[in-house]
Structures are given as structure tokens and as C-alpha cells.
Amino acid sequence: MSSDTITPVILCGGSGTRLWPRSRKDRPKPFLPLTGERTLFQATLDRCRGEGFADPVVVAGAAHAARVEEQAGDGVTLIVEPAAKNTAPAIGLAAALLPPEAIMLVCPSDHHIADPRAFVAAARAAGRMAEEDWMVAFGIAPDRPETGYGYIRLGEAIDGGGYRVDRFVEKPDRATAERFLAEGGHAWNGGIFAFRAGAFLDELALHRPEMAQAVRRAVGDGRRAERLFHPAAASFASITAESVDYAVMENTRRAAVVPADMGWSDIGNWQALRDVLERDAAGNHAPQGAELVDCRGVLVASDGPRVSVIGLEDVIVVVDGDEVLVTRAADAQKVGKLRGALDQ
């Protein structure tokens, strides 16, 4: 593997509650064609293929392994995670399986990026910094005072187009988010990272030594079956679940950020999906056959039944099988708390 080759590491998971009823536990958001003909997972793989990219590694639970194999195509290594332990152990599995010099590009499988070229440019910049053992986060250029994302405050510039991380900031209140936007020098933490595999394991061993040991044991005692790798379940079971942000990125002295203005969205709820889809002059998005009269900002998603809406503004209507969801767009973040979403 050459030093200028980036290995995509795609993390698949989630319970499918925030985009219920279209997204379910057995068919969560990554494996649905929500923004085009390709699923979000397939679109993620598409962005990470071509010159400068190695064959991808996907980390997914057993419940989603069949969908990964169905949608990924050839050339993908699938690590079947024995249990859901959040992002730090999942990334650790991939890092322990790869050569220490491998440059990892860690991507969630369910994000939307409108400008793939900007993504690739940011990935290459991050990869160059990762070769110098920086632990690199993608900093998404904010375009509104968003309270649903964590932020990164940019520090001093680093050669190559990045910055030191001054600090990571938890999800702010509205006034703080407005101040961040007005001040500049802040970016959303998009959950995309780049680092050298060996450097990541070194940082994990420094800050979470028990997790690092368990990950190495799980890989060392694991078994490979063609393109599938099964870590040892007993070793992995001892790990305490934790995100990569808390386990590594907020502790390392080598945290850096690469700015990325690439039309990014985590498609975190129905309102976020509406906002990335093509809409008419009134801001509506509806399938052929739906009828909207005097509506603005309405999203209709139906798998068959005809939907008619009159005189509503900023409303989401979803029909999936025998489930119907109607919500104000502003309340879309509450969908995951519905009994139907929780009991699926």
C-alpha cells in the first residue's frame, strides 16, 4: 500500500428511528435510496472510489451484513462487529486489521454530500496531514446557527490547509450557535476523520488502554471468511461503548481539522432530508401523483397511496406500508420518540 493511498473505513449502524416509518431497524437509513437512485451507503462508497483510494473496509453488525454484501459490490472487506459499541471500538477494529501505515478515512454510511469533488479534495488534504500523524476531523462550513451538531473551534493554521483544533464544543444553545456563526472560526463536527491506523491505535492505547487491548485481542483471535472478518466476540464484549470523539479526539494533542465546504448533511430527520432534495418554487417535494394545493415547504413521501395536501406550510407527510406520519417540519426531530419508531 503506497503512502498516498487512502483506505475508506465506512461505519454502518443505527436503529432507524429518526426517519421512521421509511427507515426501520431491519432496513435503516444507510440502505435506503433517499436522495437519488443509489442508497446513502452506496453513495458513500461511490465518493471513496477511484484514484488515490484503496478498497474500502466496512464495519457493520451481523443484522446489516447481508445488506452490506448486497449493496457494496466487489472489493469490500466487511468487519462483522460482534456487538454495537459505538464508533471508537468500531474504528479500532479496522485500525487493528489494517497495516500500521495505512491512512484511514472514516466515514459514516448515511450522510449526504452534494459536492463529491470537494469531499475528495478535503480527503486528500486530510490524508496528507494524517501521514504526519495528525488526527484529522472534517470541519463542515456552517451555514446557519445549528444547535443539533457539535462544533470545532479552529486554532492555529497548519501547513497543508488545516488547523489545530482549539477545542471541541458540545451542541450549543441557539444564542451560542448564532455567536459562533457571527464570529467565524468554528465548524460543525461532521463525524468524518482521517488518521494513520498505527497512530490511532497508539492514541487509543494512551487514552483508553483497556479498549485498545480488547480491540487488538478481538482482531488477533478473529477469523476471516473470504471478504468477511469476524472479530472474537468474547474479547469485544468486554469493551465499554464510547464514541471516537470522547475516547480519542478530545484527548489527543494531535487533533487537527480540515475545512470542508461540500454540501454536507447528516440527513438526521425528515426536515433535513427535505432540505437536500430538489423542490419546486414553493419549496415542496412530492412524488408524481401527489397533489399539493396552496402549500409551501411540504415534503410528501409515499410508497403507494395517493397523498393530497391543501393549504399547509412546512409539513412532512410520510406513508410507508400501513404506517402514516404527519409532522410539522420543525418537530421532525421528535419522530424517534414515537411509540411506532421505538417498538418497531
Secondary structure, 3 states (H helix, E strand, C coil): CCCCCEEEEEECCCCCCCCCCCCECCECHHHCCCCCCCCHHHHHHHHCCCCCECCCEEEEEHHHHHHHHHHHCCCCEEEEECCCCCHHHHHHHHHHHCCCCCEEEEEECCCEECCHHHHHHHHHHHHHHHHCCCEEEEEECCCCCCCCCCEEEEEEEECCCEEEEEEEECCCCHHHHHHHHHHCCEEEEEEEEEEEHHHHHHHHHHHCHHHHHHHHHHHHCCEEECCEEECCHHHHHCCCCCCHHHHHHCCCCCEEEEEECCCEECCCCHHHHHHHCCCCCCCCECCCCCEEECCECCEEEECCCCCEEECCECEEEEEECCEEEEEEHHHHHHHHHCHHHHCC
